[in-house]
């Protein structure tokens, strides 16, 4: 599978390296692609570094959004033709202290941040994953056969649910499907499972207990 990484910091960088190791073709991108050459080299022969425009023009199967939340509006508007009917995996989080007023409005709204992303990338299929696990655990706990950590995820439709689940499992993590995008507020900053790195049973218990009230 060809995967375009939009924003190649701690989350996007580590995910890209894991997916390249698992045999996927990875396109690391950012506003400063020259700074990604070492990252692509570390990831091996399955990875390349490029600008965001080039990543979208490369017609990837999946695009991971791992840039600051405040960039969503601009990227969605600028590259609308390139992501149509593609799978978008949203790994962003709205942090008002970094992303400003638009992030605070989303935090205060009666919809989740992933629903906001889906509205902006309206011609794509949107899933939510990788925003709630700690970055160091994402980096260090991949490709385990025992004592696996679990990545919670949500999806708009059957296809995006299947593909997201597979991409998580390809890296040696377990999965927990939390529902539709409207169910993902539990994954947002300061909510019940944000920042939690747990096994499947632990995570499911946390989700179930939260939803019981």
N, C-alpha and C positions, 0 to 999 in steps of 0.2 A: 504494500500500500504506500502511496506517496502522501507524505504529511508535511504541510506547511506550518511552521512555527512562527507566529506573529508576536514578536517580543521574546528575546532569548536570554532572559535573566535566570534567576535561581530555579524557577519552576519550568519555564520553557526550555532552558538549557539542559536540565537534568532529564526531563521527559524525552527530549530529542536524542540524547545520548542513549537512553534505555531503548527507545524504539529502533534506533540504528543498530544497536547490538542484537535486537530481536529480528533483524532482517528487513526492516522497513526502509524506504527511501525518505530521508529527512532533509527538509529545506529550512535551515535556520535563517531568520530574517529580523532586521531591526532598522531603525532610521540611520544607523551607523554600521553598515555591514562589514566595513574594514576591521571593526573590533571583534568580529565573530570568527575570524580565520583560525585562531587557536582552538576555539570550541569545536568547529567543524573537524579540525585535524584530530582532536581527542576522540571524537565520535567515530572516526574511521571512514572507510571508503563509501559507506552508504549515506554520507552527509555532505552538504554543501552550504556555503554562506552566501547570502545575497540580500538585496534591498527588499522592502515590503512589496513594492510594485512588481518586482521580478518574481517574488514568491506567488503572488496572485496570478500573474500571467503564466506561471508554470502549470496551471490546471491540476492542482493536487486533488486527491480524493477527499482529504480531511484537512481542515484548518483549525489549529489550536490558537485560541486567543489568550495570550499570557502577557499582554502589555498593560500599562496603567489603565484603569477603568475610564479615566477622562478621555482617552483616545478613541473610545468606541464610536462615538458619533461621527467623527471625521473619517475613520477607516471604513465604516459601513457605507457612508455616502460616497467616498472616493472610489471604492472598488466594487460597487454594486453589481456590475456586469460579470465580474470574475468569480464571485462566490455563489451565484445563482444555482440552486439545486444541489449545492455541496453540503457536507456535514460540517457544522461549526461546533467545536467543543469549547465552551466558555470556562476558562479557569481564572477569570478576573474577580476582583473584589472591590467594592466601592469604599474607599477610605477618604472621608471628607478632608482630613488634614493634608492629604496629598493631592486629591482629585478635585477639591473645591466644592462649589455650591451644587453642581449637578449630581455629585455623589450623595450629598446630604438629602437632596430631594428624593432620590431613589431609595435611600435608607428609610425615609419618612413615608413613603408611598404605600398603598395597599396592594402592591405587587412585588415580586422578588426581583433581585438584580438580574437573574437569568431571564426572566420574562422581559425585562427592559432590553437586554441584549437581543433576544429573539424578535422583538418589535423593530429594532434598528436593522437587523440582518433578516429582514422579513421574507426574502426569497430563498433563504437557506433553511436547512433543517438544523435545529439547535439542540445541543445537549449540555449538561453542566457536570463538571468533574474537576478534580485536582485543586480546587480552591480552598479546601478545608484541612488537608493534611499538612503537617509541618514540613517545610522545605528540606530540612536535613534528613528527615525520615524518608521522604521521597527519594532523596539522593542515595541513602545508605541501606535501605531495606528492600530494594528491588531484587528480583530473581531468587527469592527464597523458596524452598520446597516445604519448609515447616515454619510454624510461628509467623504466618503471613499477616501483614497489616492489610486492612480493608479500605478500599476507596469507595466512598458513597458517590452515586451518580444519578442523574435524572435525564429524561429524554422526551422529545415531542412525539415520536412515532416509533414503530417497531424496528425499522431499519437503523435509525440512529441509536436506539437502545442496544441493538445487537452489536453494532460496530464499536461503540464506546466500551461495552463490556469486554469485547475481544481485545481491544487495545490496552485496557487495564490489565487483563490476565496475561497478555504477551510479555509484560514486564515482571511477572511473578507476584503480583498483588491479588488479593481476593476482592470481590465486588459486593456491594449492597445497593440494590435499586431502591431509591426513595420515592419514585413516582414521577409525575409530570413536572414541568417547570414551575407550576404553581405551588408545588410541594417543597421547593428548595430553600425557602426562608430559613429552615432549620440549619442550613449549611452556611448561611451568610455570617459576616463578622459579628461577634458578640452573641451568637445564637448557640443552640445546644450542642451541636457537633462540630462547630468551627474550631480549628486548632487541635482536634482530637486525632490521635494516631492509635487506633484500636484494632483488635481482632474482630472477626465477623460477628461472633456472638455478643461481644461487648458493645459493638457499635449498634447492632440491632436492638439490644436491650435499651440503650440510650435513646434511640429513635422511638421505640415503642412506648417507653415511659413518658417521653415528652409529649407524644401525641395523645396520650391517655387523659390529658388535662385540658 
